Amino acid sequence: MRVTVEKIVFGGEGLARLPDGRVLFVPGVIPGEEIKVRIVKEFKDYVQGEVEEVIIPSSARVEPSCPYYGTCGGCQLQHMDYPTQTSVKLEMFKETLRRLGNLPENLVEGLVPSPIPFRYRNRLRFHVEPGTGQLGFVKRKSHDLVITKQCLLGHEKLNRVLEALPEIPAWKRLQGFAKRVKLELSPVEGLVTILFWITVKPEVQDVEELARELPDTKCVFYWVRGPKPEGPFPKDAPHSGRRLFPVPQAYFPQTEKPLYLVRPGVFTQANWEINLKIMETIRPFAEGLDRALDLHSGMGNFLLPLVPLLKEALGVDTDVGAIEDAQYTTEYLGLSGKVRFERVSATEALIETWKAAETYPLIILDPPRGGCRELMRYLPEVATERILYISCDPPTLARDLKLLLQAGFEIERILAFDMFPQTYHLEALAVLRRA
Ligand SMILES: C[S@@+](CC[C@H](N)C(=O)[O-])C[C@H]1O[C@@H](n2cnc3c(N)ncnc32)[C@H](O)[C@@H]1O
């Protein structure tokens, strides 16, 4: 059956219409292409298809660089050139905001592209293949693994470790009990940290051997159970094995070499260059305000650069490791006394603030994919001037923005950032002010 691709929808698949009017979704296509499709499955409201042949290809079609593309579930857009990816994602973002948030499309300013479209990730997480200890990602639409020797989204140093790890004798002894492995870059040092999840406590000599034998490795951690991983190995790794991230000197004039210091396993934004662009974009919105509350502070990523502009600030997060890192970095940056970080949930922090009849002129939200619906009851009463909402999930952002607009806020700026080239994922920032 021949169809023409109309657009790319959230999730990265193309939408086309069958001659009988039914909607068809098909991966690996580009708007405007004429394709021959095979129907894979028919659902009540739509049909799932697969490309049999691209009859008239788009001029934006490129040969995917990665041998796993199409099998691995990680990337959806590698068959498009990068400028086309960014325009497709911007359209997808606008449409999601319109469909789920009733927001006019012309509100969206644009999408900030990633300075590099490959090798941008500072962390990669793999599953361990039972029996062989090989590492892999989950296959598209399946729970099976695709054994991965290289991931073109990951920094080169992460890939060197990925290639070497399965061959290390200590790993061959450990792998039978290991479930997942996270490789994370410490960008300032150009070194990698390794964190693996394991069902039984490993021999220390084996863990130390991994750290010694793997190329460009700073240290190793393992996680059996509990709120935090065990490590570092070796024990004397600088800053207790934390990863070192560069941050602009201009934001921290009191510190000679400003850094963020983050333990392996604690959340960091995957594409640091884009993270710095988001920081730069939000900074002017704290000027002239005296206090801020960050309800998903993590290790302090978005709040810390604003602290020198404010009189006081509070960051909260449920991850104990992230809060410890935020406190460690605060001290390193010489900001103690101006900012506090507490391990408490966003809901609890907000309700406690409301009960105390306290308010904040600036509130930062950066929730996981599920968004912030549970905060909407109290947020409008606690946030007196501005809300900065950073989101990795356009559908929940659209839902929450609709509620905030109903509660008396208006959108000052809204734009997307391409934190995740080659995939359909993006990061968005909405700046809201009280209308
Ligand atoms: C997308 S990350 C952002 C972290 C940080 N803003 C950053 O840029 O690195 C989301 C954060 O929300 C935290 N989180 C998840 N559920 C939470 C909750 N109920 N209350 C507060 N924080 C929560 C996670 O631990 C994680 O640190």
The ligand as a Tripos MOL2 file, in Angstrom:
@<TRIPOS>MOLECULE
LIG
   27    29     1     0     0
SMALL
NO_CHARGES

@<TRIPOS>ATOM
      1 C1         14.8650   15.7460   35.8620 C.3       1 LIG1
      2 S1         15.6640   15.5610   37.4190 S.3       1 LIG1
      3 C2         16.2320   17.2040   37.6500 C.3       1 LIG1
      4 C3         17.2290   17.4370   38.7140 C.3       1 LIG1
      5 C4         17.9520   18.7970   38.6630 C.3       1 LIG1
      6 N1         17.0300   19.8980   38.5290 N.3       1 LIG1
      7 C5         18.9580   18.8240   37.5440 C.2       1 LIG1
      8 O1         18.7930   19.5820   36.5680 O.co2     1 LIG1
      9 O2         19.9450   18.0750   37.6370 O.co2     1 LIG1
     10 C6         14.3110   15.3710   38.4830 C.3       1 LIG1
     11 C7         14.6380   15.3430   39.9390 C.3       1 LIG1
     12 O3         13.4180   15.2220   40.6580 O.3       1 LIG1
     13 C8         13.6680   14.4410   41.8000 C.3       1 LIG1
     14 N2         12.3650   13.9740   42.3040 N.ar      1 LIG1
     15 C9         11.6280   12.9170   41.9010 C.ar      1 LIG1
     16 N3         10.4690   12.8620   42.5830 N.ar      1 LIG1
     17 C10        10.4820   13.9210   43.4410 C.ar      1 LIG1
     18 C11         9.5730   14.4150   44.4160 C.ar      1 LIG1
     19 N4          8.4060   13.8160   44.6360 N.pl3     1 LIG1
     20 N5          9.9090   15.5190   45.1030 N.ar      1 LIG1
     21 C12        11.0890   16.1580   44.8870 C.ar      1 LIG1
     22 N6         11.9960   15.7210   43.9820 N.ar      1 LIG1
     23 C13        11.6930   14.6310   43.2620 C.ar      1 LIG1
     24 C14        14.6370   13.3830   41.3370 C.3       1 LIG1
     25 O4         15.3430   12.8210   42.4240 O.3       1 LIG1
     26 C15        15.5180   14.1910   40.3920 C.3       1 LIG1
     27 O5         16.6340   14.6990   41.0710 O.3       1 LIG1
@<TRIPOS>BOND
     1     1     2 1
     2     2     3 1
     3     2    10 1
     4     3     4 1
     5     4     5 1
     6     5     6 1
     7     5     7 1
     8     7     8 2
     9     7     9 1
    10    10    11 1
    11    11    12 1
    12    11    26 1
    13    12    13 1
    14    13    14 1
    15    13    24 1
    16    14    15 ar
    17    14    23 ar
    18    15    16 ar
    19    16    17 ar
    20    17    18 ar
    21    17    23 ar
    22    18    19 1
    23    18    20 ar
    24    20    21 ar
    25    21    22 ar
    26    22    23 ar
    27    24    25 1
    28    24    26 1
    29    26    27 1
@<TRIPOS>SUBSTRUCTURE
     1 LIG1         1 GROUP 0 **** ****
